[in-house]
Amino acid sequence: MLGEKRANCGDRGGKSAEAVPSTDPMTVPSPATVSSSVQRQKYAEFLRSPDLLSRIFDIAEDAIISIDQGHQIVMFNQGAEKMFGFRAHEVLGRPLDMLLPRRYVETHRSDVSAFGQSPMAARRMGERGRIAGLRKDGTEFPADASISKVDLEGVRIYSVILRDMTEHVAAEQRIKAALLEKEVLLKEIHHRVKNNLQVVSSLLSLQSRGVQDEATRQMFKESQNRVQSMALIHEQLYQSKSLSELDFPAYVKQLVSRLFRSHQISSSRIELTTKVDDVQLGVEIAIPCGLIINELLTNALKHAFPGDCGGKIEIELTQGKDGLTLCVRDNGVGIPEEIGLRNSETLGLRLVRSLVVQLEGKARIQRSGGTAIEITFPVNAAGKESE
């Protein structure tokens, strides 16, 4: 057993040899073997032995350096020797400044002085506990550091424990470089998707010019608006700081402006009000939500105000404890009773129905004083296959 010596066999009388504390200076006696008061006293003295503390400090992997009030090095363990490249006899009695890059010397002295006057017994050093050290060969390295203080017989001693963070910082830099590379790649993807959708939109526009039937041309225009509503999302994500979340209020503002221009509707004829909470939506929610707004607003612009009739349209997106609630409301002629989201054969309302399922939401139609379609869905909607 560590810390004790036993005879290999019993004595002549058949009794076991008594366990005695080891005299090996590198072996710590086990408390279980300390029975007599003399042995307990020797054991306590052993634990208080400066040699024991010195060995503990020396075998530590981290650098442990102590300085006096004059910033002269009074202790330099083996971990510090490995970290800095100096032998202990080369630095003892010399100023700690030799282990610091010149530009940090004054700041370090000020920090130690301020710490000496504070009531704290220990704290982290530097910004986020990170400082820089200077090796014997002149190279610098980042270190995680903490400092403590103690008064020994009227002498203030400061002790610093340092851990070499070179590998850690290198790993951080590799991660940052990888994230930057992925960010650039993701921006490029959003940019290319937007450009490809613009190409599709342009093709639809070109194709519609050769169509004589007005109803068919209108179908091309509506499909073009759907594509543009998706392209607008990728355009905003490409331009924003966040590549994963969309500033939805800004998106809605641009979307409705484009739809009014596309349908050649004057704001003096139809007044539009938007009330969108300041929410950031991921692409998986923003795209179906944007398409729903596109379809419902298009439907209101086409059917709610026949002829030259004027009116109001309101778009609201509010966030509550149950998720998000999207409502598109108008004070027009109203949707016929026989038309609903479940039984409608029009492409627009069928698309809305599928998108509501994708958002794991619920929709209802209010027909008093015009038409209001309200859709509630969870913020973290995972997205289901459209039915």
C-alpha positions as CSV (number, residue, x, y, z in Angstrom):
1,M,0.0,0.0,0.0
2,L,1.2,3.5,-0.9
3,G,2.8,5.3,2.1
4,E,3.5,2.2,4.3
5,K,5.9,-0.8,4.5
6,R,4.9,-4.2,5.6
7,A,6.9,-7.3,6.3
8,N,6.7,-10.0,3.6
9,C,5.5,-12.6,6.2
10,G,4.4,-12.9,9.8
11,D,7.0,-12.8,12.7
12,R,8.1,-16.0,14.6
13,G,5.2,-15.7,17.0
14,G,2.7,-15.7,14.2
15,K,1.9,-12.1,14.7
16,S,1.8,-9.7,11.8
17,A,4.5,-7.0,11.6
18,E,3.2,-3.6,12.6
19,A,2.8,-1.1,9.8
20,V,5.2,1.8,10.2
21,P,5.3,5.1,8.3
22,S,7.6,5.0,5.3
23,T,10.9,6.9,5.7
24,D,11.0,7.4,1.9
25,P,10.9,11.3,1.5
26,M,8.9,10.8,-1.8
27,T,6.2,8.7,-0.1
28,V,3.3,10.1,1.8
29,P,2.3,8.1,4.8
30,S,-1.3,6.8,4.8
31,P,-3.6,8.2,7.5
32,A,-4.7,4.6,8.2
33,T,-1.2,3.7,9.4
34,V,-0.9,6.7,11.7
35,S,-1.9,5.4,15.2
36,S,0.3,6.8,18.0
37,S,0.4,10.4,18.9
38,V,4.0,10.6,17.9
39,Q,3.3,9.2,14.5
40,R,0.3,11.6,14.1
41,Q,2.6,14.5,15.0
42,K,5.2,13.4,12.5
43,Y,2.5,12.9,9.9
44,A,1.2,16.5,10.5
45,E,4.8,17.9,10.2
46,F,5.3,16.0,7.0
47,L,2.2,17.5,5.5
48,R,3.4,21.0,6.5
49,S,6.9,20.3,5.2
50,P,8.2,23.0,2.7
51,D,9.8,20.1,0.8
52,L,6.3,18.6,0.2
53,L,4.8,21.9,-1.0
54,S,7.9,22.4,-3.2
55,R,7.4,19.0,-4.8
56,I,3.7,19.7,-5.4
57,F,4.5,23.1,-7.0
58,D,7.3,21.6,-9.1
59,I,5.3,18.7,-10.6
60,A,2.4,21.0,-11.6
61,E,2.0,21.2,-15.4
62,D,1.1,24.9,-15.2
63,A,3.6,27.6,-14.6
64,I,3.7,28.9,-11.0
65,I,5.7,32.0,-10.4
66,S,5.9,34.1,-7.2
67,I,7.2,37.6,-6.9
68,D,7.7,40.0,-4.1
69,Q,6.5,43.6,-3.7
70,G,9.4,44.8,-5.9
71,H,8.2,42.4,-8.7
72,Q,11.4,40.3,-8.2
73,I,10.9,36.6,-8.9
74,V,11.2,34.5,-5.8
75,M,9.8,31.1,-7.0
76,F,9.9,29.5,-10.5
77,N,8.6,26.0,-10.8
78,Q,9.4,23.3,-13.3
79,G,6.2,24.0,-15.2
80,A,7.4,27.6,-15.7
81,E,10.8,26.3,-16.8
82,K,9.2,24.3,-19.5
83,M,6.8,27.1,-20.5
84,F,9.3,29.9,-20.7
85,G,12.6,28.1,-21.5
86,F,14.5,29.5,-18.6
87,R,16.1,27.5,-15.7
88,A,15.0,28.7,-12.3
89,H,18.5,30.0,-11.4
90,E,18.4,32.2,-14.5
91,V,15.4,34.1,-13.3
92,L,15.3,34.0,-9.5
93,G,15.9,37.5,-8.1
94,R,15.3,39.2,-11.4
95,P,12.3,41.3,-12.4
96,L,9.1,39.6,-13.7
97,D,9.3,42.1,-16.6
98,M,11.7,39.8,-18.4
99,L,8.8,37.3,-18.9
100,L,6.5,39.8,-20.5
101,P,6.4,41.5,-23.9
102,R,7.6,45.1,-23.5
103,R,4.2,46.6,-24.5
104,Y,2.5,44.9,-21.5
105,V,5.0,45.7,-18.8
106,E,3.4,48.9,-17.5
107,T,-0.1,47.6,-17.8
108,H,0.9,44.4,-15.8
109,R,2.6,46.5,-13.1
110,S,-0.5,48.7,-12.7
111,D,-2.8,45.6,-12.6
112,V,-0.7,44.0,-9.9
113,S,-0.6,47.2,-7.9
114,A,-4.4,47.6,-8.1
115,F,-4.9,44.0,-7.1
116,G,-2.6,44.5,-4.1
117,Q,-4.9,47.3,-2.8
118,S,-8.1,45.4,-3.5
119,P,-9.8,43.2,-0.8
120,M,-9.7,40.2,-3.1
121,A,-7.3,37.3,-2.4
122,A,-7.3,36.0,-5.9
123,R,-8.7,36.8,-9.4
124,R,-8.2,36.3,-13.1
125,M,-5.6,38.4,-15.0
126,G,-5.9,40.3,-18.2
127,E,-8.8,40.5,-20.6
128,R,-11.0,37.4,-20.0
129,G,-8.1,36.0,-17.9
130,R,-5.8,36.0,-20.9
131,I,-2.3,37.6,-21.0
132,A,0.8,37.2,-23.1
133,G,4.1,35.7,-22.0
134,L,7.6,36.0,-23.5
135,R,9.8,32.9,-23.9
136,K,13.6,32.8,-23.6
137,D,13.9,32.6,-27.4
138,G,11.9,35.8,-27.8
139,T,8.6,34.3,-29.0
140,E,5.3,35.3,-27.4
141,F,2.5,33.0,-26.4
142,P,-1.0,33.5,-25.0
143,A,-1.6,32.3,-21.5
144,D,-4.6,31.9,-19.2
145,A,-3.6,33.4,-15.9
146,S,-4.8,34.0,-12.3
147,I,-3.1,35.8,-9.5
148,S,-3.2,35.5,-5.7
149,K,-1.6,37.2,-2.8
150,V,-0.5,36.3,0.7
151,D,1.4,38.1,3.5
152,L,4.3,36.0,4.9
153,E,5.9,37.5,8.0
154,G,5.1,41.0,6.9
155,V,6.2,40.4,3.3
156,R,3.6,40.6,0.5
157,I,4.0,37.7,-2.0
158,Y,2.1,37.5,-5.3
159,S,1.7,34.2,-7.1
160,V,0.7,33.8,-10.7
161,I,-0.5,30.5,-12.2
162,L,-0.3,30.4,-16.0
163,R,-1.5,27.9,-18.5
164,D,-0.1,28.0,-22.1
165,M,-3.0,28.6,-24.4
166,T,-1.1,28.4,-27.7
167,E,-2.9,25.3,-28.9
168,H,-6.3,26.5,-27.6
169,V,-5.9,29.9,-29.4
170,A,-4.8,28.1,-32.6
171,A,-7.9,25.9,-32.4
172,E,-10.1,29.0,-31.9
173,Q,-8.5,30.6,-35.0
174,R,-9.1,27.5,-37.1
175,I,-12.7,27.4,-36.0
176,K,-13.1,31.1,-36.8
177,A,-11.5,30.6,-40.2
178,A,-13.8,27.7,-40.9
179,L,-16.9,29.7,-39.8
180,L,-15.9,32.6,-42.0
181,E,-15.4,30.2,-44.9
182,K,-18.9,28.8,-44.4
183,E,-20.3,32.2,-44.0
184,V,-18.9,33.3,-47.3
185,L,-20.1,30.1,-48.9
186,L,-23.6,30.6,-47.5
187,K,-23.7,34.1,-48.8
188,E,-22.7,32.9,-52.2
189,I,-25.5,30.3,-52.0
190,H,-28.1,32.9,-51.1
191,H,-26.8,35.1,-53.9
192,R,-26.9,32.3,-56.5
193,V,-30.4,31.1,-55.4
194,K,-31.6,34.7,-55.7
195,N,-30.1,35.1,-59.2
196,N,-31.6,31.7,-60.3
197,L,-35.0,32.7,-59.1
198,Q,-34.7,36.1,-60.9
199,V,-33.9,34.1,-64.1
200,V,-37.0,32.0,-63.6
201,S,-39.0,35.2,-63.0
202,S,-37.6,36.8,-66.2
203,L,-38.4,33.7,-68.2
204,L,-42.0,33.8,-67.0
205,S,-42.2,37.4,-67.9
206,L,-40.8,36.8,-71.4
207,Q,-43.2,33.8,-71.9
208,S,-46.2,35.9,-70.9
209,R,-45.5,38.4,-73.6
210,G,-46.4,35.9,-76.3
211,V,-49.7,34.9,-74.7
212,Q,-52.8,36.6,-76.0
213,D,-55.3,35.3,-73.5
214,E,-55.6,37.8,-70.6
215,A,-56.4,35.1,-68.0
216,T,-53.4,33.1,-68.9
217,R,-51.2,36.2,-68.8
218,Q,-52.5,36.9,-65.3
219,M,-51.5,33.4,-64.3
220,F,-48.0,34.0,-65.5
221,K,-47.8,37.2,-63.6
222,E,-49.0,35.6,-60.4
223,S,-46.4,32.8,-60.7
224,Q,-43.8,35.5,-61.3
225,N,-44.8,37.3,-58.1
226,R,-44.5,34.0,-56.2
227,V,-41.0,33.4,-57.5
228,Q,-40.0,37.0,-56.7
229,S,-41.3,36.7,-53.1
230,M,-38.9,33.8,-52.6
231,A,-36.0,35.6,-54.4
232,L,-36.5,38.6,-52.1
233,I,-35.9,36.5,-49.0
234,H,-32.6,35.2,-50.4
235,E,-31.6,38.8,-51.4
236,Q,-32.2,40.1,-47.9
237,L,-30.3,37.2,-46.3
238,Y,-27.4,37.8,-48.6
239,Q,-27.3,41.5,-47.6
240,S,-27.9,41.0,-43.9
241,K,-25.4,40.3,-41.1
242,S,-27.3,37.2,-40.1
243,L,-27.4,34.5,-42.8
244,S,-29.9,32.3,-41.0
245,E,-32.6,34.7,-39.8
246,L,-34.6,37.3,-41.7
247,D,-35.7,40.8,-40.6
248,F,-39.3,40.0,-41.3
249,P,-40.8,43.5,-40.9
250,A,-38.4,44.9,-43.6
251,Y,-39.2,41.9,-45.8
252,V,-42.9,42.5,-45.6
253,K,-42.5,46.2,-46.4
254,Q,-40.6,45.4,-49.6
255,L,-42.9,42.5,-50.6
256,V,-46.1,44.5,-50.4
257,S,-44.6,47.4,-52.2
258,R,-43.6,45.1,-55.1
259,L,-47.1,43.6,-55.2
260,F,-48.8,47.0,-55.4
261,R,-46.5,48.0,-58.3
262,S,-47.1,44.6,-60.0
263,H,-50.9,45.1,-59.9
264,Q,-50.6,48.8,-60.6
265,I,-52.6,49.7,-57.5
266,S,-52.4,53.2,-56.2
267,S,-52.0,53.7,-52.5
268,S,-54.6,56.5,-52.7
269,R,-57.2,54.0,-53.8
270,I,-56.3,51.1,-51.4
271,E,-54.8,52.0,-48.1
272,L,-52.4,49.4,-46.8
273,T,-51.5,49.1,-43.1
274,T,-48.8,46.7,-41.8
275,K,-48.3,45.8,-38.1
276,V,-45.4,43.3,-37.9
277,D,-43.7,42.6,-34.6
278,D,-39.9,42.8,-34.6
279,V,-39.3,39.1,-35.2
280,Q,-36.3,37.3,-36.8
281,L,-37.5,34.3,-38.8
282,G,-35.4,31.4,-40.2
283,V,-35.6,30.6,-43.8
284,E,-37.8,27.5,-43.1
285,I,-40.5,29.8,-41.7
286,A,-39.9,33.0,-43.7
287,I,-40.4,31.4,-47.1
288,P,-43.8,29.8,-46.5
289,C,-44.9,32.8,-44.5
290,G,-43.9,35.2,-47.3
291,L,-45.7,33.1,-49.9
292,I,-48.9,33.1,-47.7
293,I,-48.7,36.9,-47.5
294,N,-48.1,37.1,-51.3
295,E,-51.2,34.9,-52.0
296,L,-53.6,36.5,-49.5
297,L,-52.6,40.1,-50.5
298,T,-52.8,39.2,-54.2
299,N,-56.3,37.7,-53.6
300,A,-57.4,40.9,-51.8
301,L,-56.1,43.2,-54.5
302,K,-57.8,41.2,-57.2
303,H,-61.2,40.5,-55.7
304,A,-61.9,42.6,-52.6
305,F,-62.4,45.9,-54.4
306,P,-64.0,45.4,-57.8
307,G,-63.9,48.2,-60.4
308,D,-62.5,51.4,-59.0
309,C,-63.7,50.7,-55.4
310,G,-61.3,51.8,-52.7
311,G,-60.7,50.4,-49.2
312,K,-58.3,49.2,-46.6
313,I,-56.0,46.2,-46.2
314,E,-54.3,45.3,-43.0
315,I,-51.4,42.8,-42.6
316,E,-50.5,41.8,-39.0
317,L,-47.9,39.4,-37.7
318,T,-47.8,39.2,-33.9
319,Q,-45.9,37.0,-31.5
320,G,-47.7,35.5,-28.5
321,K,-47.2,32.7,-26.0
322,D,-48.7,30.2,-28.5
323,G,-46.5,31.3,-31.4
324,L,-47.0,33.6,-34.3
325,T,-50.3,34.9,-35.7
326,L,-50.5,36.1,-39.2
327,C,-53.7,38.0,-40.3
328,V,-54.5,39.6,-43.7
329,R,-57.7,41.6,-43.4
330,D,-59.7,43.8,-45.9
331,N,-62.9,45.7,-45.7
332,G,-63.9,44.8,-49.3
333,V,-66.9,42.9,-50.7
334,G,-66.0,39.7,-48.8
335,I,-65.3,36.2,-49.8
336,P,-68.3,34.0,-50.9
337,E,-69.6,31.6,-48.3
338,E,-69.1,28.6,-50.5
339,I,-65.4,29.3,-50.8
340,G,-63.0,28.1,-48.0
341,L,-59.5,27.0,-47.6
342,R,-60.4,23.3,-47.6
343,N,-62.6,23.3,-50.7
344,S,-61.2,26.0,-52.8
345,E,-60.0,25.0,-56.3
346,T,-58.0,28.1,-57.0
347,L,-54.3,27.7,-57.0
348,G,-53.7,30.5,-54.6
349,L,-55.9,29.2,-51.7
350,R,-54.7,25.6,-52.3
351,L,-51.2,26.9,-52.0
352,V,-52.1,28.7,-48.7
353,R,-53.6,25.5,-47.4
354,S,-50.5,23.5,-48.1
355,L,-48.2,26.1,-46.6
356,V,-50.3,26.2,-43.4
357,V,-49.8,22.4,-43.1
358,Q,-46.1,23.0,-43.7
359,L,-46.0,25.5,-40.8
360,E,-47.9,23.1,-38.6
361,G,-50.5,25.9,-38.1
362,K,-54.2,26.5,-38.0
363,A,-56.2,28.8,-40.3
364,R,-59.7,30.4,-40.0
365,I,-61.7,32.8,-42.1
366,Q,-63.8,35.7,-40.7
367,R,-66.4,37.1,-43.1
368,S,-67.8,40.0,-41.2
369,G,-67.1,43.5,-42.6
370,G,-65.0,42.1,-45.4
371,T,-62.6,39.2,-45.2
372,A,-59.9,38.3,-42.6
373,I,-57.8,35.1,-42.9
374,E,-55.9,34.4,-39.6
375,I,-53.2,31.8,-39.4
376,T,-51.5,30.7,-36.1
377,F,-48.4,28.6,-36.1
378,P,-45.5,27.8,-33.7
379,V,-42.3,29.8,-34.0
380,N,-40.2,26.6,-34.1
381,A,-42.3,25.0,-36.8
382,A,-40.1,22.2,-38.3
383,G,-42.0,22.1,-41.5
384,K,-44.1,19.2,-42.7
385,E,-44.5,17.8,-46.2
386,S,-47.2,19.6,-48.0
387,E,-50.3,17.6,-48.4
